[in-house]
Amino acid sequence: MATLCPCSKEISKYGAHNQRGYVELDIHTNEYLHVDDIITWVESCGSAPLINLLKRPDEKYVTELAYENPVFVEDLVRNVALKLNDSSSIDRYQIRVTNHESIHTHNAYAVVKKG
């Protein structure tokens, strides 16, 4: 998913830098959960979705969506944890998020565990 840096947005006059975020989940459930539901939960937690093919109007929409919803890697991992906590079907989890930085020489990483 795409994430947009809140600090970059705050200090920039014309935009902000983006990252591509990768979320890895290890979850233990007490009943069946469909994987598509979990993917939907996770994808709703970033700044904007990643889309394979975009025409100009779609690109404008996704870019502006990310700009209006900036998240740090820590925000993303926390948002995913909150979604998983809302499900009584999930007993424990580990969430690992890596944001591949677009303007830094390092990546950002965050982890949250429950149980």
Backbone bond lengths (Angstrom), bond angles and torsions (degrees), N, CA, C in turn:
res aa  C-N    CA-C-N  psi(-1)  N-CA   C-N-CA  omega(-1)  CA-C   N-CA-C  phi
1 M - - - 1.432 - - 1.511 108.77 -
2 A 1.284 116.71 163.02 1.458 121.83 178.66 1.526 109.51 -92.66
3 T 1.316 115.34 141.60 1.461 120.82 171.49 1.517 107.82 -129.06
4 L 1.305 115.94 151.16 1.452 122.20 179.85 1.520 108.25 -122.50
5 C 1.310 117.09 134.17 1.461 122.41 -174.52 1.529 111.35 -73.04
6 P 1.346 117.97 118.41 1.464 120.62 178.11 1.525 113.40 -60.77
7 C 1.323 118.18 -38.49 1.470 121.16 179.93 1.524 110.51 -65.57
8 S 1.316 116.26 -42.44 1.455 120.48 179.67 1.522 110.20 -63.10
9 K 1.322 116.88 -40.93 1.461 120.21 177.61 1.527 110.65 -62.95
10 E 1.333 116.30 -41.34 1.457 120.79 -176.89 1.526 112.62 -64.69
11 I 1.322 117.48 -36.53 1.471 119.88 -174.51 1.526 113.55 -97.70
12 S 1.335 117.61 -7.20 1.460 120.66 -175.42 1.525 111.41 -99.72
13 K 1.285 114.52 140.97 1.458 119.98 178.87 1.529 111.42 -82.67
14 Y 1.333 117.69 -31.01 1.453 120.82 -171.73 1.522 115.57 -116.84
15 G 1.273 120.28 -2.25 1.454 120.02 -178.89 1.506 111.34 166.69
16 A 1.316 115.87 -161.07 1.459 121.87 -178.97 1.522 108.55 -155.56
17 H 1.324 115.89 159.25 1.466 117.46 179.78 1.526 110.39 -86.66
18 N 1.323 114.10 151.22 1.459 122.27 -177.44 1.518 110.41 -109.88
19 Q 1.317 114.30 161.04 1.456 121.69 171.48 1.525 107.66 -130.78
20 R 1.317 115.00 160.98 1.460 120.28 169.12 1.518 106.14 -104.43
21 G 1.335 116.13 122.11 1.456 121.04 -176.55 1.515 112.01 -101.05
22 Y 1.328 115.25 136.14 1.460 122.42 177.13 1.515 108.56 -116.42
23 V 1.328 116.17 124.45 1.459 122.13 -178.77 1.524 107.97 -110.27
24 E 1.340 115.83 127.38 1.463 122.28 174.41 1.521 107.90 -115.19
25 L 1.330 116.61 131.80 1.463 122.05 -178.36 1.513 110.91 -121.70
26 D 1.314 115.96 137.96 1.463 123.28 163.15 1.517 104.27 -119.97
27 I 1.334 116.69 117.12 1.457 118.90 -178.56 1.523 110.54 -128.66
28 H 1.333 115.34 150.15 1.457 123.27 174.22 1.518 106.45 -120.35
29 T 1.331 116.03 124.04 1.461 120.32 -177.55 1.522 110.55 -114.16
30 N 1.323 115.01 157.36 1.461 120.13 175.90 1.527 111.59 -102.78
31 E 1.324 116.93 0.90 1.454 122.98 173.76 1.525 108.61 -157.74
32 Y 1.314 116.29 170.09 1.456 121.29 -175.84 1.530 110.98 -66.94
33 L 1.316 115.43 133.35 1.464 122.45 170.53 1.515 107.10 -126.46
34 H 1.312 116.73 135.99 1.459 120.38 178.75 1.526 108.77 -77.00
35 V 1.306 116.77 134.45 1.467 121.74 -177.55 1.527 111.61 -59.44
36 D 1.327 117.92 -33.50 1.468 120.11 178.58 1.523 112.09 -62.53
37 D 1.327 116.98 -34.80 1.469 120.25 176.94 1.523 110.85 -65.48
38 I 1.322 116.22 -42.50 1.468 120.34 179.38 1.527 109.99 -64.23
39 I 1.312 117.26 -42.83 1.472 121.15 178.33 1.525 110.11 -61.11
40 T 1.302 117.71 -43.32 1.470 121.56 178.37 1.516 110.78 -60.90
41 W 1.334 117.84 -43.98 1.473 121.43 177.98 1.518 109.98 -58.00
42 V 1.321 116.21 -49.63 1.468 121.20 -176.20 1.535 110.30 -64.06
43 E 1.318 116.86 -46.34 1.467 119.86 -177.13 1.531 112.68 -64.59
44 S 1.320 117.56 -22.68 1.467 120.21 179.31 1.525 112.66 -79.09
45 C 1.312 118.02 -4.37 1.465 122.25 -172.82 1.527 114.86 -95.42
46 G 1.304 118.69 -11.13 1.455 121.65 -179.48 1.516 112.11 -92.01
47 S 1.309 115.44 -170.75 1.467 120.42 178.67 1.517 112.07 -75.00
48 A 1.338 116.64 -37.45 1.460 121.81 -178.96 1.527 108.30 -164.30
49 P 1.328 116.61 157.60 1.468 118.69 178.38 1.533 111.36 -76.10
50 L 1.323 115.11 159.62 1.462 120.46 169.04 1.516 107.13 -92.69
51 I 1.320 116.36 135.82 1.458 121.22 -176.99 1.517 108.31 -129.46
52 N 1.332 115.76 133.73 1.458 120.92 -174.62 1.524 113.94 -62.12
53 L 1.304 117.33 -46.02 1.459 121.17 -174.48 1.519 108.87 -134.19
54 L 1.323 115.73 124.31 1.458 120.93 -178.47 1.515 111.28 -127.52
55 K 1.311 115.84 137.16 1.463 120.47 168.34 1.522 106.35 -90.57
56 R 1.313 117.62 167.09 1.469 122.02 -174.77 1.531 113.64 -50.77
57 P 1.337 119.74 -49.84 1.470 118.81 -178.81 1.536 112.21 -61.51
58 D 1.345 116.28 -36.03 1.461 120.20 178.50 1.520 110.91 -69.05
59 E 1.332 115.86 -40.50 1.466 120.47 177.93 1.529 110.33 -61.43
60 K 1.302 116.76 -41.67 1.466 121.92 177.17 1.527 109.70 -59.56
61 Y 1.331 116.72 -45.89 1.465 120.94 -179.63 1.522 111.73 -60.66
62 V 1.341 117.29 -48.98 1.464 121.39 -177.30 1.531 110.87 -65.34
63 T 1.324 116.61 -41.71 1.465 120.84 179.20 1.526 111.06 -62.32
64 E 1.322 116.38 -45.50 1.462 119.79 -179.67 1.525 111.57 -70.32
65 L 1.331 117.85 -34.17 1.459 121.22 175.62 1.525 110.48 -60.38
66 A 1.321 117.14 -46.62 1.463 121.35 177.90 1.522 110.63 -62.33
67 Y 1.322 117.12 -41.84 1.461 120.98 -178.20 1.525 111.18 -63.14
68 E 1.312 117.55 -34.39 1.465 121.51 -179.25 1.528 112.86 -84.01
69 N 1.321 117.33 -6.26 1.463 120.95 -177.18 1.529 110.87 -136.26
70 P 1.333 118.67 61.19 1.464 120.22 -177.46 1.531 111.66 -70.44
71 V 1.336 116.59 140.58 1.470 121.47 176.20 1.528 110.04 -141.57
72 F 1.325 115.41 138.75 1.458 122.41 169.06 1.523 108.35 -78.61
73 V 1.314 117.12 167.13 1.459 121.53 175.64 1.538 109.92 -58.81
74 E 1.326 116.74 -36.64 1.474 120.45 178.33 1.528 111.13 -66.24
75 D 1.327 116.67 -36.75 1.466 120.24 176.66 1.524 110.57 -64.78
76 L 1.318 115.55 -42.53 1.457 120.53 -178.24 1.521 111.25 -62.44
77 V 1.327 117.69 -48.07 1.460 120.07 -179.46 1.533 110.34 -64.85
78 R 1.316 116.99 -37.23 1.480 121.34 177.63 1.525 110.67 -66.85
79 N 1.342 117.43 -42.51 1.465 121.09 179.00 1.525 111.64 -61.42
80 V 1.334 116.67 -41.04 1.464 120.40 178.03 1.526 109.62 -65.66
81 A 1.329 117.90 -43.31 1.464 121.07 178.74 1.528 110.94 -59.64
82 L 1.316 117.29 -42.27 1.466 120.34 178.83 1.523 111.47 -62.31
83 K 1.329 117.21 -40.06 1.471 120.83 176.96 1.528 110.69 -62.91
84 L 1.343 116.45 -45.00 1.461 119.59 -179.35 1.522 111.15 -67.39
85 N 1.326 117.00 -35.44 1.468 120.78 178.35 1.524 111.94 -64.91
86 D 1.318 117.45 -25.05 1.469 121.32 178.62 1.526 112.56 -72.64
87 S 1.328 117.01 -14.00 1.461 120.64 -178.82 1.524 110.08 -97.59
88 S 1.324 116.22 121.02 1.471 120.19 176.44 1.531 111.13 -72.32
89 S 1.329 117.48 -8.69 1.468 122.09 -179.85 1.516 113.10 -80.81
90 I 1.337 117.71 -13.75 1.463 120.90 -175.16 1.526 109.54 -105.59
91 D 1.346 115.69 117.70 1.466 121.89 -179.06 1.521 112.37 -84.23
92 R 1.328 115.23 -44.04 1.468 119.07 -178.49 1.518 108.89 -152.70
93 Y 1.348 113.79 161.32 1.458 119.19 -178.04 1.516 110.48 -160.60
94 Q 1.304 113.59 162.66 1.459 122.56 166.15 1.527 106.03 -133.61
95 I 1.328 115.21 129.27 1.459 121.95 -179.84 1.515 107.95 -117.82
96 R 1.320 116.47 127.11 1.457 121.93 176.06 1.526 107.76 -121.80
97 V 1.321 115.77 129.03 1.458 120.40 179.86 1.517 109.08 -125.82
98 T 1.318 116.22 131.32 1.454 122.56 173.61 1.522 107.72 -121.68
99 N 1.319 115.62 124.66 1.462 120.88 172.57 1.518 108.17 -101.73
100 H 1.305 116.37 120.26 1.460 121.97 176.89 1.528 107.28 -82.41
101 E 1.303 114.90 109.07 1.462 121.42 -173.32 1.523 111.27 -69.76
102 S 1.326 115.19 143.76 1.459 120.08 -178.87 1.526 113.11 -92.92
103 I 1.335 117.99 -22.70 1.469 119.35 -177.62 1.525 113.23 -126.10
104 H 1.317 117.94 -1.94 1.462 121.26 178.98 1.527 109.37 -107.63
105 T 1.300 116.98 161.75 1.458 121.09 179.17 1.525 111.98 -89.43
106 H 1.319 117.33 3.22 1.458 122.17 179.37 1.521 109.13 -124.61
107 N 1.314 116.79 165.36 1.452 122.33 172.44 1.524 108.37 -104.77
108 A 1.325 116.74 159.84 1.465 122.24 176.19 1.512 108.49 -103.46
109 Y 1.350 117.25 142.70 1.455 122.58 -172.94 1.508 109.29 -139.25
110 A 1.338 116.52 140.75 1.470 121.09 176.54 1.534 108.87 -146.95
111 V 1.337 115.46 148.43 1.466 122.25 -179.58 1.519 109.79 -136.21
112 V 1.328 115.94 140.96 1.465 122.23 172.75 1.518 107.79 -136.09
113 K 1.347 115.53 137.68 1.467 121.25 177.61 1.515 109.92 -125.67
114 K 1.326 114.91 148.12 1.467 121.43 171.70 1.528 106.81 -133.59
115 G 1.326 115.51 129.28 1.458 120.92 176.17 1.485 116.47 80.40
